[in-house]
Amino acid sequence: MAEAVKVEFQSFGANLDGNVVVFVDDGLKLGADAAKALGEGATGIVARAAAIEGFKGTPRTAMSLTTPAGLAVERLTVIGVGGKKDRVGEATSFDWETFGGFAIGKVSSRTATILCDIPGFKVDGDAVARMALGGLLRSYRFDRYKTKKKKHDDKEEGVTSVSLLSSDSALAKKAFKAGNAVAEGVTMARDLVNEPPNVMTPEEFVKRAEALKKTGVEVEILDEKALKKLGMRALLGVGQGSRKESFVAVMRWKGGKEADKPLAVVGKGVCFDSGGISIKPAANMEDMKGDMAGAACVVGLMHALARRKAKANVVGLIGLVENMPGGDAQRPGDIVTSMSGQTIEIINTDAEGRLVLADVLWYAQDRFKPKAMIDLATLTGAILVALGQDYAGLFSNDDNLAARIAQAAVETGEKVWRMPVGPEHDKMIESKFADIRNSAGRNAGSCSAAAFLKRFVNDVPWAHLDIAGTAMGSPATEISQGWSSGWGVRLLDRLVRTHYEE
């Protein structure tokens, strides 16, 4: 994983090292603790500088002062949070992470001190821990393959150490244990997606998944011999054009009662997707190294749950393949028999992710009898057309499960939008020659893909998250500046924490 920033939690009164960060409202008012920490005259200094700079304290704006006269700090960064008109009620968890990420993004030295006293907000230990999480996520970089690293200034190098001062540092430190576990999980997911496809092959992905054993996760690897015995011909058909072997990894975290049924989380792991015989256009094909972002999320989630000792039973399953147009590759017109016994006509070999998920979903519900199943997949380009890159598509056969996911999305800022999956979409995947076909064309492409997956879950409460727009090549935010966002780890960790832990 990427090197983490050193995070410390201290009480007001501690030394102010490096770039000091404070928050003001739209009246340029500092919190009482922050004003006291900076010393007499701080409010006036901020007000005079703001008048010169035209700084109004509006949300997510910043002003930086170098060695400000009258203050014993080397640099002061003032961040606006706005006033009552800019928010309704208490801040959500996403606000706190955004505050933390925005603050780290404005720091101009290697060391930072953040005064966690925000006018208009109750900043408890949990809020401070979430700010630290946002700062960690913002500081992520993936540059391990750059051999000639330029000499950057402190700002470009990024923060290496941050101290968060608050009125309850002990509670913040305690709360951050779980937040740090989540940050590690997001970082792991981001690293997996960012790796080049010649490195992150299915075999290498398996090795990364097996590393979870160190955290207490039970890991079982099913190779092609085992998959053939199980009858996973849909999954194996996707990988048969590649010289790389296909796998399914099963990861079990047993933190709940032994008799409790697990929550099953399934991820699509196409480590590179050329499209197969139905080959993709050359432009931007390099992005298809990220077609395993669903599997990456599952691995990151399992790491987070284990590291924070979640009191829940969760099983993560990922199908790992490479989709290539080799001499043995699957052809349009082929018919394969899935593990469920349903036959599938291959219309388009680039509609491969649903074939992988079909067998893994069936295996998950058949073997583990889960209380619910959730799958994540960079499944369709159609979801980008429908929702862009700020929302993942949510499809479900269970209103209660969908509502829980939607609430977790609000609380974490990993947004979802529920999409329909009805009888009309199921009819679209009917085949002339087999039970179903793997592609129904362009119209309602995401919905018909979800209808395809629904055929393999039986009556288990199930949700499908189409993350093609949010997990890779996603737009920069205050907590995600890279190509890979690690989308879904925070969302599902919150879901587990709220609804599936004892």
Disulfide bonds with the S-S distance in Angstrom:
none
